[in-house]
Amino acid sequence: QVQLEESGGGLVQAGGSLTLSCVVSGIAFSTIDMGWYRQAPGKQREFIARISSSGFRLHDRSVKGRFTISRDNAVNTVYLQMSDLKPEDTAIYYCNGIPQIASWGQGTQVTVSS
């Protein structure tokens, strides 16, 4: 059974930084593409970044230059480094495979105060 465990969220002031982690178990992590998504209150879940099994990265333009996705296959973890955070980045952040490999987890809450 594939499991996803997101962590690292919190409350931060605008302009601050956070690094999110997602530990993946139950699958050959190094062979799959991974993505980060977020869902703001009252909105649909949206894609923000992906990283291929070989390390190729793609970031949505809404976060490009501020967020960086990375992975460490040795510990089955994908990261999202977030800097210059804005109040509009407030959301629950989720990870999943691309294509989807598991049910959505609980995510990790990021709240950015102005």
Backbone bond lengths (Angstrom), bond angles and torsions (degrees), N, CA, C in turn:
res aa  C-N    CA-C-N  psi(-1)  N-CA   C-N-CA  omega(-1)  CA-C   N-CA-C  phi
1 Q - - - 1.466 - - 1.527 108.88 -
2 V 1.322 115.24 126.39 1.459 120.04 179.94 1.525 109.42 -78.79
3 Q 1.321 115.27 134.47 1.460 120.07 177.14 1.508 110.22 -128.39
4 L 1.331 115.50 144.30 1.453 123.81 178.68 1.516 108.05 -123.10
5 E 1.313 117.35 130.65 1.453 120.37 179.11 1.521 109.95 -131.00
6 E 1.325 115.35 107.18 1.461 121.75 179.41 1.520 110.34 -90.77
7 S 1.317 116.00 147.54 1.456 121.23 177.38 1.522 109.35 -157.59
8 G 1.332 115.20 170.30 1.454 120.55 174.45 1.509 115.33 105.72
9 G 1.319 117.13 -4.96 1.453 119.45 179.67 1.517 112.05 -71.18
10 G 1.336 115.14 175.17 1.449 119.59 178.83 1.506 111.67 168.21
11 L 1.314 114.94 -169.79 1.455 122.47 178.60 1.522 108.37 -101.42
12 V 1.312 116.23 128.34 1.461 120.96 -177.94 1.523 109.05 -142.35
13 Q 1.313 116.28 151.15 1.458 120.76 176.74 1.519 110.69 -78.96
14 A 1.296 115.94 154.61 1.461 120.66 176.10 1.524 109.65 -53.83
15 G 1.326 114.81 137.26 1.453 120.49 -176.91 1.517 113.75 92.16
16 G 1.316 116.46 -10.46 1.457 121.32 -178.62 1.513 113.31 -81.32
17 S 1.333 114.43 -175.87 1.463 121.13 -176.05 1.529 110.72 -134.03
18 L 1.316 114.29 153.22 1.463 122.17 173.76 1.524 108.07 -148.59
19 T 1.307 116.18 153.44 1.465 120.67 171.92 1.521 108.70 -123.91
20 L 1.316 115.32 121.95 1.458 121.91 177.92 1.523 110.18 -94.99
21 S 1.333 115.00 150.01 1.461 121.39 177.17 1.516 109.67 -127.21
22 C 1.319 115.11 149.75 1.470 121.05 175.59 1.517 107.31 -138.49
23 V 1.319 115.55 113.84 1.458 120.90 178.15 1.520 108.78 -95.11
24 V 1.310 115.77 130.12 1.462 122.33 -176.91 1.526 109.55 -112.98
25 S 1.318 116.60 133.91 1.461 120.48 177.04 1.517 109.91 -134.72
26 G 1.329 115.39 157.70 1.454 120.25 176.07 1.504 115.42 88.72
27 I 1.327 117.72 10.90 1.456 121.70 -178.26 1.520 108.35 -154.83
28 A 1.340 116.23 157.22 1.459 120.33 177.57 1.526 108.95 -74.15
29 F 1.316 115.47 87.59 1.465 121.99 -170.39 1.517 112.88 -55.22
30 S 1.311 117.52 -41.09 1.468 120.57 -173.14 1.529 112.79 -66.05
31 T 1.326 117.39 -13.34 1.460 120.07 -175.91 1.527 113.43 -99.16
32 I 1.317 117.78 -3.03 1.458 119.95 -173.55 1.530 112.13 -115.11
33 D 1.323 114.82 149.26 1.454 120.86 171.98 1.523 108.35 -79.60
34 M 1.329 115.94 145.61 1.467 120.83 -178.33 1.517 110.72 -126.33
35 G 1.315 115.43 152.80 1.450 119.87 179.49 1.519 112.48 -138.69
36 W 1.323 114.85 157.91 1.463 122.86 171.20 1.521 108.23 -113.08
37 Y 1.332 114.84 142.95 1.440 122.71 -179.97 1.520 107.89 -136.47
38 R 1.322 116.08 166.07 1.458 118.93 175.21 1.524 109.73 -147.01
39 Q 1.317 113.78 154.68 1.459 120.37 177.76 1.515 108.59 -134.70
40 A 1.321 114.73 114.11 1.458 120.88 177.54 1.522 109.26 -85.93
41 P 1.320 117.49 158.98 1.470 120.53 180.00 1.522 111.49 -55.08
42 G 1.323 116.05 128.65 1.450 120.71 177.32 1.518 115.09 76.43
43 K 1.316 117.50 6.27 1.465 120.53 -178.33 1.521 110.71 -123.32
44 Q 1.323 115.47 164.40 1.449 120.33 176.86 1.517 110.89 -78.97
45 R 1.318 114.59 157.07 1.462 119.41 175.82 1.530 109.22 -63.66
46 E 1.324 116.49 138.20 1.463 120.77 -178.39 1.523 110.71 -129.50
47 F 1.318 114.38 149.56 1.460 122.09 177.63 1.525 109.90 -75.96
48 I 1.350 116.51 140.96 1.459 118.44 175.30 1.525 113.28 -126.46
49 A 1.322 118.91 -30.57 1.466 118.31 -179.04 1.527 109.97 -163.76
50 R 1.332 114.33 154.94 1.455 119.29 175.32 1.514 109.56 -143.66
51 I 1.333 115.40 156.45 1.453 121.48 176.26 1.517 107.78 -139.61
52 S 1.320 115.54 131.37 1.456 119.83 -178.26 1.524 110.85 -78.99
53 S 1.311 115.36 170.84 1.467 120.00 178.49 1.528 111.01 -62.01
54 S 1.325 116.43 -25.40 1.465 120.39 -179.64 1.521 112.53 -93.85
55 G 1.353 116.85 -1.39 1.454 119.82 175.30 1.513 115.94 101.07
56 F 1.339 117.76 2.03 1.467 119.72 177.48 1.528 108.79 -69.93
57 R 1.324 115.67 134.30 1.461 121.15 -174.22 1.519 111.72 -114.87
58 L 1.321 114.60 146.98 1.447 121.49 174.60 1.528 107.69 -140.96
59 H 1.332 116.15 129.51 1.451 120.89 179.76 1.524 109.71 -121.02
60 D 1.318 116.24 139.10 1.454 120.37 174.38 1.528 108.98 -62.65
61 R 1.326 116.14 149.33 1.456 118.74 -175.72 1.524 112.44 -65.06
62 S 1.326 117.49 -20.69 1.463 119.90 179.76 1.533 112.08 -68.63
63 V 1.336 117.15 -19.89 1.457 120.15 -178.01 1.523 112.43 -123.98
64 K 1.311 117.10 -4.33 1.462 120.52 -176.65 1.520 110.77 -59.37
65 G 1.330 115.17 132.64 1.447 120.21 -178.56 1.521 113.68 90.25
66 R 1.341 116.06 -14.50 1.466 120.23 178.93 1.529 111.59 -116.02
67 F 1.319 117.18 -33.97 1.463 122.07 -178.73 1.526 109.16 -112.32
68 T 1.324 116.10 147.37 1.463 121.45 176.75 1.519 109.93 -136.77
69 I 1.314 115.85 124.33 1.464 120.86 176.02 1.524 108.79 -91.81
70 S 1.321 115.71 143.58 1.461 120.93 176.86 1.522 108.78 -150.97
71 R 1.319 116.29 170.88 1.462 119.19 -179.83 1.521 109.78 -145.64
72 D 1.329 115.15 154.53 1.456 122.16 174.14 1.521 106.41 -130.42
73 N 1.314 116.36 101.09 1.459 120.47 -175.74 1.532 111.91 -66.98
74 A 1.326 117.73 -21.99 1.460 120.61 -179.89 1.526 112.55 -66.55
75 V 1.343 115.54 -26.08 1.466 119.34 -178.81 1.530 111.28 -122.93
76 N 1.335 116.20 18.06 1.467 121.49 175.00 1.526 112.44 51.82
77 T 1.315 116.51 45.84 1.461 120.98 -173.54 1.521 111.68 -131.98
78 V 1.318 114.69 138.24 1.457 121.42 171.33 1.527 107.49 -114.41
79 Y 1.331 115.74 140.90 1.454 122.26 -175.51 1.522 110.94 -117.65
80 L 1.320 114.98 158.10 1.457 121.03 170.40 1.523 107.17 -135.78
81 Q 1.329 114.96 106.51 1.450 120.41 175.94 1.524 107.85 -86.60
82 M 1.327 115.48 125.72 1.457 121.00 -176.12 1.517 108.69 -121.93
83 S 1.310 116.35 128.86 1.451 121.21 177.69 1.521 109.49 -133.09
84 D 1.328 115.75 167.24 1.467 121.39 -178.02 1.528 110.38 49.00
85 L 1.314 115.59 48.27 1.458 120.05 -176.26 1.523 111.32 -66.35
86 K 1.332 114.54 145.61 1.447 122.37 -178.30 1.531 109.25 -121.05
87 P 1.332 118.21 156.63 1.476 119.34 178.52 1.530 112.37 -54.97
88 E 1.317 117.49 -31.83 1.470 120.05 -179.95 1.525 112.95 -72.60
89 D 1.321 117.73 -6.24 1.468 120.92 173.86 1.537 111.50 -83.37
90 T 1.317 116.82 -5.85 1.459 120.94 178.79 1.526 110.10 -61.13
91 A 1.338 115.59 123.18 1.464 120.98 -175.66 1.522 108.72 -177.51
92 I 1.323 114.73 172.23 1.458 120.48 166.90 1.523 106.30 -92.98
93 Y 1.313 116.58 130.45 1.457 122.29 -176.55 1.529 109.94 -105.16
94 Y 1.321 114.93 134.22 1.455 122.57 -177.38 1.528 110.87 -126.89
95 C 1.318 115.56 153.16 1.456 120.61 169.63 1.522 108.89 -117.47
96 N 1.323 115.56 158.89 1.453 121.15 173.22 1.514 107.90 -168.31
97 G 1.318 114.58 165.47 1.446 118.73 175.56 1.523 110.31 -75.20
98 I 1.328 114.86 164.27 1.462 121.37 174.66 1.518 107.39 -128.01
99 P 1.320 119.59 106.28 1.451 126.25 -0.11 1.531 112.68 -67.44
100 Q 1.326 114.64 168.37 1.460 120.85 -175.39 1.518 111.38 -55.36
101 I 1.340 115.58 135.88 1.455 121.10 -176.93 1.523 113.57 -112.74
102 A 1.331 116.26 -12.11 1.456 119.52 -176.34 1.517 108.91 -157.77
103 S 1.322 114.43 167.19 1.460 119.39 171.77 1.523 108.92 -63.46
104 W 1.305 116.13 152.86 1.456 119.59 179.04 1.523 110.04 -64.54
105 G 1.345 115.44 136.02 1.445 120.77 177.29 1.516 110.83 -80.29
106 Q 1.327 115.49 -165.98 1.461 119.83 -179.70 1.515 112.03 -79.84
107 G 1.312 116.54 -17.31 1.452 119.83 -179.95 1.515 111.84 74.95
108 T 1.326 114.44 -177.18 1.458 120.58 177.11 1.521 108.31 -134.72
109 Q 1.317 115.57 131.61 1.464 121.53 -173.95 1.529 111.05 -81.37
110 V 1.311 115.12 130.24 1.465 122.02 173.03 1.521 107.26 -118.27
111 T 1.314 115.58 124.34 1.457 121.12 178.46 1.516 108.61 -124.54
112 V 1.330 115.59 123.99 1.456 121.64 -178.50 1.524 108.52 -113.43
113 S 1.296 115.81 118.57 1.459 120.64 179.68 1.525 111.11 -93.02
114 S 1.305 114.75 148.22 1.479 119.25 -177.90 1.519 111.23 -89.57
